Amino acid sequence: MAILKLAINAISKISLSSSEGEIISSYIKRLPFKFELNQIDSKDKFPVDKQKIYEGELLLKSVSKNVFVIALEEKGKQFTSREFSNYISKIEQPIVFIIGGAYGLSDEVRNRANLILSLGKITMPHALARVVLVEQLYRAYTIDKNHPYHK
């Protein structure tokens, strides 16, 4: 896996001392490359459509031009763990995963994304989505390295 840097940029904050935050931290510590968790605080200030645009602007400001953007959304592409590992192992630039707010992603964020990814058809809280994503990133790494974690 050629990944040198990963980041998750997400609307809403979760405490790293919460149960979800502790799980996320434990997986991040296991990864041998730079990993950032950027949590963007966004209180509801506007009607739904304008809120999505506002949050999209905040998310896009947090993303540099030279990164590969993977946005999470329920209607995105689904992978098995092995397919996901193979896919991200071929990306040769820093990867930023974007998780939108409660109202979803703006069209601008979708258009900037190199891939729209779904973690499945179920709905889950944002904190749990971060846990699942970080675990799958660790799993992808272990698959790539033939580590016994993935069986």
C-alpha positions as CSV (number, residue, x, y, z in Angstrom):
1,M,0.0,0.0,0.0
2,A,1.6,3.2,-1.2
3,I,-0.5,5.5,1.0
4,L,1.5,8.2,2.8
5,K,-1.3,10.2,4.2
6,L,-5.0,9.6,5.0
7,A,-7.6,12.1,6.4
8,I,-11.2,12.0,7.4
9,N,-12.9,15.4,7.2
10,A,-16.3,15.3,8.8
11,I,-19.0,17.6,9.8
12,S,-19.8,17.4,13.5
13,K,-17.5,16.7,16.3
14,I,-17.2,13.6,18.4
15,S,-15.0,13.4,21.5
16,L,-12.0,11.1,21.2
17,S,-12.6,10.2,24.8
18,S,-16.1,8.8,23.9
19,S,-16.4,5.1,23.3
20,E,-16.5,5.7,19.5
21,G,-13.5,8.1,19.7
22,E,-11.5,5.6,21.7
23,I,-12.1,2.9,19.0
24,I,-11.1,5.4,16.3
25,S,-7.9,6.4,18.1
26,S,-6.9,2.7,18.6
27,Y,-7.2,2.0,14.9
28,I,-5.4,5.2,13.9
29,K,-2.5,4.3,16.2
30,R,-2.1,0.9,14.4
31,L,-1.7,2.5,10.9
32,P,1.9,3.1,9.9
33,F,1.2,6.3,7.9
34,K,0.1,9.8,8.7
35,F,-3.6,10.0,9.6
36,E,-5.7,13.1,10.4
37,L,-9.2,13.3,11.8
38,N,-10.5,16.8,11.0
39,Q,-13.8,17.5,12.6
40,I,-15.7,20.5,11.4
41,D,-18.2,22.1,13.8
42,S,-21.3,23.3,12.0
43,K,-24.4,24.3,13.9
44,D,-27.6,24.4,11.9
45,K,-27.9,28.0,10.8
46,F,-29.9,27.8,7.6
47,P,-32.8,25.9,5.9
48,V,-31.8,22.4,4.8
49,D,-30.7,23.2,1.2
50,K,-28.6,26.1,2.3
51,Q,-27.2,24.2,5.2
52,K,-25.9,21.5,2.8
53,I,-24.3,24.2,0.7
54,Y,-22.8,25.9,3.8
55,E,-21.4,22.6,5.1
56,G,-20.1,21.7,1.6
57,E,-18.2,24.9,1.5
58,L,-16.6,24.2,4.9
59,L,-15.7,20.7,3.7
60,L,-14.2,21.8,0.4
61,K,-12.1,24.5,2.1
62,S,-10.5,21.7,4.2
63,V,-9.4,19.8,1.0
64,S,-6.3,20.8,-1.0
65,K,-6.3,20.4,-4.8
66,N,-3.7,17.6,-4.9
67,V,-5.7,15.0,-2.9
68,F,-7.9,12.1,-3.9
69,V,-11.3,12.7,-2.4
70,I,-13.7,9.9,-1.4
71,A,-17.0,11.2,-0.2
72,L,-19.3,8.9,1.9
73,E,-22.9,8.7,0.9
74,E,-25.5,5.9,1.1
75,K,-26.0,5.8,-2.7
76,G,-22.3,5.4,-3.4
77,K,-20.3,2.5,-4.6
78,Q,-20.1,-0.5,-2.3
79,F,-17.0,-2.7,-2.0
80,T,-16.1,-5.9,-0.2
81,S,-13.1,-5.4,2.1
82,R,-10.7,-6.9,-0.4
83,E,-12.0,-4.8,-3.2
84,F,-11.7,-1.7,-1.1
85,S,-8.1,-2.6,-0.1
86,N,-7.2,-3.2,-3.8
87,Y,-8.9,0.1,-4.8
88,I,-7.2,2.4,-2.3
89,S,-3.8,0.7,-2.6
90,K,-3.6,1.9,-6.2
91,I,-4.2,5.6,-5.3
92,E,-0.9,7.4,-5.6
93,Q,-1.8,10.7,-3.8
94,P,-3.0,11.6,-0.3
95,I,-6.6,10.5,0.3
96,V,-9.3,12.5,2.1
97,F,-12.5,10.9,3.1
98,I,-15.4,13.3,3.5
99,I,-18.4,12.7,5.7
100,G,-21.2,15.3,5.4
101,G,-23.7,16.5,8.0
102,A,-27.1,15.2,8.8
103,Y,-28.6,16.5,5.6
104,G,-26.0,14.9,3.3
105,L,-23.5,16.2,0.8
106,S,-23.9,19.2,-1.5
107,D,-23.6,18.9,-5.2
108,E,-20.3,20.7,-5.1
109,V,-18.8,18.1,-2.8
110,R,-20.1,15.3,-4.9
111,N,-18.6,16.9,-8.0
112,R,-15.2,17.3,-6.3
113,A,-15.2,13.7,-5.2
114,N,-13.1,11.2,-7.2
115,L,-15.3,8.4,-5.7
116,I,-18.6,8.4,-3.9
117,L,-18.4,5.5,-1.3
118,S,-21.2,3.8,0.6
119,L,-20.6,1.8,3.8
120,G,-23.8,-0.1,3.1
121,K,-27.5,0.5,2.7
122,I,-28.2,0.9,6.4
123,T,-28.3,4.3,8.1
124,M,-25.9,4.7,11.0
125,P,-24.9,7.6,13.3
126,H,-22.0,9.7,12.0
127,A,-19.8,8.6,14.9
128,L,-20.4,4.9,14.1
129,A,-19.7,5.6,10.4
130,R,-16.3,7.0,11.4
131,V,-15.6,3.9,13.4
132,V,-16.6,1.6,10.5
133,L,-14.5,3.6,8.0
134,V,-11.4,3.6,10.2
135,E,-11.7,-0.1,10.9
136,Q,-12.0,-0.8,7.1
137,L,-9.0,1.4,6.4
138,Y,-7.0,-0.7,9.0
139,R,-8.4,-3.9,7.5
140,A,-7.5,-2.7,4.0
141,Y,-3.9,-2.1,5.2
142,T,-3.7,-5.6,6.8
143,I,-5.1,-7.2,3.6
144,D,-2.5,-5.4,1.5
145,K,0.3,-6.6,3.9
146,N,-1.1,-10.2,4.3
147,H,-1.4,-9.6,8.0
148,P,-3.5,-12.2,9.9
149,Y,-6.0,-9.5,11.2
150,H,-8.2,-10.1,8.1
151,K,-9.3,-13.7,7.8
